[in-house]
Amino acid sequence: MQALTELLAAGAARGTAAGEADAIGAPGRTALSYRGLGSQVHAVGRQLRGAGVSATDRVAIVLPNGPLAASAFVSMAPWCATAPLNPAYKESEFEFYLDDLDARALVVDDGSESPAVAVAEARGIRVISLSEGERAGEFALDGVVEAAVAKRDADATALILHTSGTTSRPKMVPLSQANLCASATNIALTLALAPSDRCLNVMPLFHIHGLVAPVLATLAAGASVSCSPGFDALRFFAWLGEAKPTWYSAVPTMHQAILARAGRNEDTVRASVLRFIRSSSASLPPQVMQQLEAVFGVPVIEAYAMTEAAHQMCSNPLPPKARKPGSVGPAAGPEVTIMDAKGAALGTGEEGEIVIRGANVTTGYLNNPEANAGAFHDSGWFRTGDQGVMDADGYVKVTGRLKEIINRGGEKIAPLEIDEVLLDHAAVQQVCAFAAPHPRLGEDVAAAVVLADGANASERDLRDFAAERLADFKVPRRILFVDEIPKGPTGKIQRIGLAKALGIEA
């Protein structure tokens, strides 16, 4: 098992110029080198101990997206259990998360006006501010005296993230240093990352996707990451031109927003040095994959991931190996198989629940024995809650989230199937099928649709189009045209609760 300081040292050794290679950068900023990052990591460890933070304490981090958020996580996670929180949370949300975490300290940027500060002070939680240096991601903890710090075991908790809590109270997912290192190494190997690579990070850095793929996997490979202040489709192409990344990773809705503006930025697209594009955290419609590859002229690598696995579980491979549109690829790190409801392994092409086990998988939720009892099979397999099939080549296709499956009077319908059909209509830019309440059937099929610029289509047009390709019971009974489909803080569309958000009642 590997600790984070070992991962970072190995990455630095892979770089060039004896540690002077760029590690963490940002648009318009001078980058922090591997040598500088390494020194900072150990200094922050001593500062945390001087601030009274022990090896087992939990420290909440509330920072805006960017290089400071990335380096704060990397510099603190080797020494304590970090918990990056969404800086957009309201006071009541910070009250819940700080209480649930039993946080020892809260780390914020100097002069922060976050409501988290008042919440922490009211609870007697120490507030530690960061003084940012000249280089991207360079910082020190304010007002602390350094104390001796010892290396922690690889199995010590380094990161705690909450599940989305869409249908229940959010669960706390603890990830050890070893979990994070295993996942970062898996991703770096899957993508053949080298010191010459540079990632443009547009993902939130309070989310497992942004923390592990663009940041930790990059550092494991001795490469560099340019941290944007958050996803912005209007600024993406300027960052693409300035940072000259060889790859970026995003959720499908972000890729779709980028595609919508690519036509106005053809010169930047042609001049880009992208080697590949990665998509994860939600199913990528095959149509979007094909459009991205046509526009950017590079392979699109779809991966399958979740917080409990410290991100990556499966991934399509780089060429010349086969990429299968609509598939998330074969296992890319942990063991992956398909099981029935009783925990029996299923054969090729049989649909069931996707289960995983491996060095990157959490050993269990915190303070939640009931959830743990339902999440793990006796043989140690973790139940993802996703439904899928595996083909003869070991490639996995996710057919739906078990909680999102529409139960129309006993007929089970996967929303992803409806999405893929409606996206084939020339007028449709985005679509999200979901369960709508029905007085007799319990649930019925509905869909939210964003039309392409300048396109026209009626509800009848789309229903007729779907009826030619889907069984009658799968055709959406209601289609709502919207300017934007509601999304969560990480850019993912959230099907559960969409009917209520759009005002649909039984």
C-alpha positions in Angstrom: 0.0 0.0 0.0 1.2 3.5 -0.9 0.9 6.7 1.1 0.3 10.0 -0.5 3.8 11.4 0.2 5.2 8.3 -1.6 2.9 8.9 -4.6 4.0 12.5 -4.8 7.7 11.7 -4.5 7.4 9.0 -7.2 5.6 11.5 -9.5 8.3 14.1 -8.9 11.0 11.6 -9.8 9.3 10.9 -13.1 9.4 14.6 -14.0 12.3 16.4 -15.5 14.9 18.9 -14.2 15.2 17.4 -10.8 11.8 18.5 -9.4 11.7 21.9 -11.3 8.9 20.6 -13.6 5.5 22.2 -13.2 3.1 20.4 -10.9 0.1 22.8 -10.3 -0.7 25.8 -12.4 -3.6 28.0 -13.4 -4.5 30.3 -16.3 -2.5 33.5 -16.0 -0.4 32.2 -13.0 3.2 31.0 -12.6 3.1 27.3 -11.8 4.2 25.6 -8.5 7.0 23.1 -9.2 7.2 19.6 -7.9 10.1 20.7 -5.7 8.0 23.5 -4.3 4.9 21.3 -3.8 7.0 18.7 -2.0 8.4 21.2 0.4 5.0 22.7 1.0 3.4 19.3 1.7 5.8 18.6 4.5 5.6 22.2 5.9 1.9 22.0 6.0 2.1 18.8 7.9 4.2 20.5 10.6 1.8 23.5 10.6 -1.2 21.3 11.1 0.4 19.6 14.1 1.3 23.0 15.4 -2.4 24.0 15.0 -3.4 21.1 17.2 -4.7 18.9 14.3 -3.8 15.3 14.9 -3.4 12.4 12.5 -7.0 11.2 13.1 -8.7 14.6 13.1 -11.1 15.7 10.3 -10.5 19.1 8.7 -13.1 20.7 6.5 -11.8 22.7 3.5 -13.9 25.5 2.0 -12.1 27.1 -0.9 -13.1 28.4 -4.3 -12.2 26.2 -7.3 -8.7 26.7 -8.5 -5.0 25.9 -7.7 -5.4 26.7 -4.0 -8.1 24.1 -3.6 -6.1 21.5 -5.4 -2.9 22.1 -3.5 -4.7 22.4 -0.1 -6.1 19.0 -0.6 -2.8 17.5 -1.8 -0.8 19.2 1.0 -3.2 18.3 3.9 -4.5 14.8 3.0 -1.2 13.0 3.9 -1.6 14.3 7.5 -5.3 14.3 8.4 -8.7 13.4 7.1 -9.6 16.2 4.7 -13.2 17.1 3.8 -13.5 19.5 0.9 -17.0 21.2 1.0 -18.9 23.0 -1.7 -18.2 26.7 -1.1 -21.7 27.5 -2.5 -23.4 25.8 0.5 -25.8 27.9 2.6 -25.4 28.3 6.4 -27.8 25.5 7.2 -25.9 23.1 4.9 -22.6 24.0 6.5 -24.2 23.4 9.9 -25.2 19.9 8.8 -21.8 18.9 7.2 -19.6 20.4 9.9 -21.7 18.6 12.6 -21.8 15.4 10.7 -18.0 15.4 10.2 -17.3 16.3 13.8 -14.7 18.6 12.2 -11.6 19.6 14.3 -10.8 22.6 12.1 -12.1 24.6 9.1 -9.6 25.8 6.4 -10.6 28.9 4.4 -8.8 31.4 2.2 -7.6 34.7 3.9 -10.5 37.1 4.3 -13.1 34.5 3.5 -16.7 35.6 3.8 -18.1 32.1 3.7 -21.0 31.4 6.1 -19.0 28.3 7.1 -16.7 30.6 9.2 -19.6 31.8 11.5 -20.9 28.2 11.7 -17.5 26.9 12.8 -16.9 29.7 15.3 -20.3 29.1 16.9 -19.3 25.4 17.4 -15.9 26.1 18.7 -14.2 24.7 15.6 -10.9 26.3 14.9 -10.8 28.4 11.7 -7.5 28.4 9.9 -6.9 30.8 7.0 -4.4 30.3 4.2 -2.0 32.9 3.0 -1.5 32.4 -0.7 1.9 32.8 -2.3 3.0 34.1 -5.7 2.8 30.8 -7.5 -0.4 28.9 -8.3 -1.3 26.8 -5.3 1.4 28.1 -3.0 0.3 28.8 0.5 1.0 28.6 4.2 -1.3 28.3 7.2 -1.7 31.5 9.1 -0.9 32.0 12.8 0.5 28.6 13.6 3.8 27.4 15.0 5.3 24.3 13.4 5.5 21.1 15.3 7.0 17.6 14.6 4.9 15.4 12.3 5.2 11.7 11.7 4.3 9.8 8.5 0.8 8.2 8.7 0.0 4.7 7.7 -1.3 4.2 4.2 -4.6 2.9 5.5 -5.2 6.2 7.4 -8.2 8.2 6.2 -7.2 11.0 3.8 -10.5 12.1 2.4 -14.1 12.1 3.5 -16.8 12.9 1.0 -20.6 12.7 1.4 -22.8 10.9 -1.0 -25.4 13.1 -2.8 -28.2 12.1 -0.5 -30.8 12.4 -3.2 -33.1 9.8 -1.7 -31.8 9.6 1.9 -29.5 11.3 4.4 -26.1 11.7 2.9 -23.6 9.0 3.8 -19.9 9.7 4.7 -17.4 7.9 2.5 -14.0 7.6 4.1 -11.1 7.0 1.6 -7.7 6.0 2.8 -4.4 7.2 1.4 -4.0 3.7 -0.1 -7.5 4.0 -1.8 -6.6 7.3 -3.3 -3.1 6.2 -4.5 -4.5 3.1 -6.0 -7.1 5.0 -8.0 -4.7 7.7 -9.1 -2.2 5.1 -10.3 -5.0 3.2 -12.1 -6.1 6.3 -14.0 -2.5 7.3 -14.9 -1.9 3.8 -16.3 -5.3 3.7 -18.2 -4.5 7.1 -19.9 -0.8 6.4 -20.3 0.0 9.7 -18.6 3.5 10.9 -19.0 5.5 13.9 -17.6 4.8 15.7 -20.9 1.1 15.7 -20.3 -0.9 18.6 -19.0 -4.5 18.4 -17.8 -6.9 21.3 -17.8 -9.1 20.9 -14.7 -12.7 22.2 -15.1 -14.2 19.9 -12.4 -15.2 21.1 -8.9 -12.5 20.3 -6.4 -14.9 19.2 -3.7 -15.9 16.2 -5.9 -14.1 12.9 -6.3 -13.8 13.3 -10.1 -11.8 16.6 -9.9 -9.7 15.6 -6.9 -8.5 12.2 -8.2 -8.4 12.3 -12.0 -7.1 15.7 -13.0 -5.1 16.3 -9.8 -3.8 13.1 -8.2 -3.5 11.0 -11.3 -1.6 13.9 -12.9 0.8 14.2 -10.0 1.3 10.4 -9.9 2.6 10.6 -13.4 4.9 13.5 -12.9 2.7 15.6 -15.3 1.1 19.0 -14.6 -2.4 20.3 -14.0 -3.8 23.7 -14.8 -6.7 24.5 -12.5 -9.4 26.7 -13.8 -11.7 28.7 -11.4 -14.5 26.3 -12.3 -16.3 25.2 -15.5 -17.2 28.1 -17.8 -18.1 27.2 -21.4 -17.5 30.8 -22.4 -14.0 30.8 -21.1 -13.1 27.2 -21.9 -11.6 27.9 -25.3 -9.4 30.7 -24.0 -8.0 28.3 -21.3 -7.5 25.7 -24.0 -5.4 28.1 -26.0 -3.4 29.4 -23.0 -2.8 26.2 -21.0 -2.3 24.0 -24.1 -3.5 20.9 -22.2 -3.1 17.4 -23.7 -6.3 16.3 -22.0 -9.3 17.3 -19.9 -11.9 15.4 -18.0 -15.5 16.4 -17.5 -19.1 15.3 -17.1 -21.3 14.9 -20.2 -23.3 18.1 -19.7 -20.0 20.0 -19.7 -18.9 18.3 -22.9 -22.3 19.3 -24.5 -21.9 22.9 -23.5 -18.4 22.9 -25.0 -19.7 21.4 -28.2 -22.4 24.1 -28.4 -19.6 26.8 -28.6 -17.0 24.9 -30.6 -18.2 26.3 -33.9 -17.4 29.9 -32.7 -13.9 28.8 -31.7 -12.6 26.8 -34.7 -9.2 28.4 -34.7 -8.6 27.4 -31.1 -9.8 23.9 -31.7 -7.5 23.4 -34.7 -4.5 24.7 -32.7 -5.2 22.5 -29.7 -2.7 19.8 -28.7 -5.2 17.5 -27.0 -4.2 13.9 -27.0 -7.6 12.6 -25.8 -10.7 13.8 -24.0 -12.0 11.9 -20.9 -15.7 11.7 -19.7 -16.9 10.3 -16.4 -19.4 10.6 -13.5 -22.5 10.1 -15.7 -23.2 8.1 -18.9 -22.0 9.7 -22.1 -24.5 9.5 -24.9 -22.9 7.8 -27.9 -24.0 10.8 -30.0 -22.0 13.2 -27.9 -18.9 11.0 -28.0 -19.1 11.0 -31.8 -19.6 14.7 -32.0 -16.6 15.4 -29.7 -14.3 13.1 -31.7 -15.5 14.8 -34.9 -14.9 18.3 -33.6 -11.6 17.8 -31.8 -10.1 14.9 -33.8 -9.0 13.0 -30.8 -10.4 9.8 -29.0 -12.9 10.3 -26.3 -12.3 7.9 -23.3 -15.4 7.2 -21.3 -14.8 6.0 -17.7 -17.1 4.7 -15.0 -16.6 6.0 -11.5 -18.1 6.6 -8.1 -17.0 8.1 -4.8 -16.9 4.8 -3.0 -14.3 3.6 -5.4 -12.1 6.7 -5.1 -13.3 7.4 -8.6 -12.4 5.0 -11.4 -13.8 1.5 -11.8 -13.9 0.9 -15.5 -12.6 2.8 -18.6 -12.5 2.5 -22.3 -8.9 2.1 -23.4 -6.8 4.4 -25.6 -6.3 3.4 -29.2 -5.4 1.1 -30.8 -7.5 -0.9 -28.4 -11.3 -0.8 -29.0 -13.5 2.0 -27.6 -17.1 1.0 -27.6 -19.6 3.9 -27.7 -22.3 3.4 -25.0 -19.9 1.2 -22.9 -17.8 2.3 -20.0 -15.1 -0.2 -21.0 -13.6 -3.1 -19.1 -12.4 -3.1 -15.4 -9.6 -0.5 -15.0 -8.3 -1.1 -11.5 -10.7 -3.0 -9.3 -12.4 -6.3 -10.0 -15.7 -5.8 -11.6 -18.6 -8.3 -12.2 -22.3 -8.5 -12.5 -24.5 -10.2 -9.9 -28.1 -10.9 -9.3 -30.1 -9.8 -6.3 -28.9 -12.8 -4.3 -25.2 -12.2 -4.9 -24.7 -14.9 -7.6 -22.4 -14.0 -10.5 -24.2 -13.6 -13.9 -22.9 -14.6 -17.3 -22.1 -12.7 -20.4 -24.9 -10.5 -21.5 -27.0 -11.0 -18.4 -28.3 -7.9 -16.7 -27.8 -7.4 -13.0 -26.1 -5.2 -10.5 -22.5 -4.0 -11.1 -20.3 -4.9 -8.1 -16.7 -4.1 -7.4 -13.8 -4.9 -5.0 -10.2 -3.8 -4.9 -7.5 -1.6 -3.4 -9.3 1.6 -4.3 -12.7 0.7 -2.8 -13.7 2.1 0.6 -14.1 -0.4 3.4 -17.4 1.1 4.5 -19.4 4.2 5.3 -18.7 6.1 8.6 -21.1 5.6 11.5 -23.6 3.8 9.3 -23.8 0.0 10.0 -27.2 -0.3 8.3 -25.9 1.2 5.0 -22.8 -1.0 5.2 -24.9 -4.1 5.7 -26.8 -3.3 2.5 -23.8 -2.1 0.5 -21.5 -5.2 0.8 -22.0 -8.8 -0.1 -20.6 -11.4 2.2 -17.7 -12.1 -0.2 -16.5 -8.5 0.0 -18.1 -7.2 -3.2 -19.4 -3.6 -3.0 -22.8 -3.1 -4.5 -22.6 0.0 -6.8 -26.4 0.4 -7.1 -26.0 0.5 -10.9 -27.6 -2.0 -13.3 -25.6 -3.2 -16.2 -24.3 -6.0 -18.5 -20.9 -7.3 -19.4 -20.0 -8.4 -22.9 -17.7 -11.2 -24.0 -14.7 -8.8 -24.1 -15.3 -7.7 -20.5 -16.7 -4.3 -21.5 -19.5 -3.0 -19.2 -22.6 -1.2 -20.3 -24.4 0.7 -17.5 -28.1 0.4 -18.2 -29.3 2.5 -15.4 -29.2 3.5 -11.7 -31.3 1.0 -9.8 -33.0 3.9 -7.9 -33.7 5.7 -11.1 -35.4 2.8 -13.0 -39.0 3.8 -13.8 -41.5 1.4 -12.5 -44.6 1.9 -14.7 -47.2 -0.4 -13.2 -44.6 -3.2 -12.9 -42.9 -2.5 -16.2 -39.3 -1.5 -15.6 -37.8 1.2 -17.9 -34.2 2.4 -18.0 -34.2 6.2 -18.6 -30.8 6.0 -20.4 -32.4 4.0 -23.2 -35.0 6.8 -23.8 -32.2 9.4 -23.7 -30.3 7.7 -26.4 -33.3 7.4 -28.7 -34.4 11.0 -28.4 -30.9 12.3 -28.9 -31.0 10.9 -32.4 -33.7 13.4 -33.3 -32.0 16.3 -35.2 -33.8 19.0 -33.1 -32.7 17.6 -29.7 -29.5 18.9 -28.0 -30.0 17.5 -24.5 -32.5 15.1 -22.9 -33.2 13.6 -19.6 -35.9 10.9 -19.1 -37.3 10.5 -15.6 -40.1 9.1 -13.5 -43.2 11.2 -13.2 -45.9 10.4 -10.6 -49.0 8.6 -12.0 -52.3 8.1 -10.0 -52.9 4.6 -11.2 -49.5 3.2 -12.4 -47.4 4.7 -9.7 -44.9 6.1 -12.1 -44.9 7.0 -15.8 -42.2 8.1 -18.3 -41.5 11.8 -18.8 -38.6 13.6 -20.4 -37.1 17.1 -20.2 -35.7 18.3 -23.6 -33.4 21.2 -24.6 -33.8 21.9 -28.3 -30.8 22.8 -30.5 -30.3 26.4 -31.4 -32.7 27.4 -34.1 -34.4 24.0 -34.1 -38.2 23.4 -33.7 -40.0 20.3 -32.6 -43.3 19.6 -30.9 -44.1 17.2 -28.1 -46.1 15.1 -30.7 -43.1 15.1 -33.1 -40.8 13.7 -30.4 -43.3 11.2 -29.1 -43.9 9.9 -32.7 -40.1 9.7 -33.2 -39.7 7.7 -30.0 -42.7 5.4 -30.8 -40.9 4.2 -34.0 -37.9 3.0 -31.9 -39.3 2.1 -28.5 -42.0 -0.2 -27.1 -45.2 1.7 -26.4 -44.8 1.6 -22.6 -41.4 3.2 -22.9 -42.6 6.2 -24.9 -42.6 9.4 -22.7 -46.2 10.4 -21.9 -45.0 13.9 -21.2 -42.2 15.9 -22.8 -41.3 19.2 -21.3 -39.2 21.7 -23.3 -36.8 23.6 -21.1 -34.0 26.1 -21.6 -31.7 24.1 -19.3 -32.1 20.8 -17.5 -31.6 21.3 -13.7 -28.2 20.0 -12.6 -26.4 19.3 -9.3 -23.4 21.2 -8.1 -21.0 19.0 -10.0 -22.7 19.4 -13.3 -24.5 16.1 -13.3 -28.2 15.8 -14.2 -30.2 14.5 -11.2 -33.1 12.4 -12.4 -34.4 11.7 -8.9 -36.5 14.7 -7.9 -36.6 16.1 -11.4 -40.4 15.7 -11.6 -40.8 17.9 -8.5 -38.3 20.4 -9.7 -40.2 20.8 -13.0 -43.6 21.0 -11.2 -45.0 17.7 -12.4 -47.7 16.2 -10.0 -49.8 13.1 -10.2 
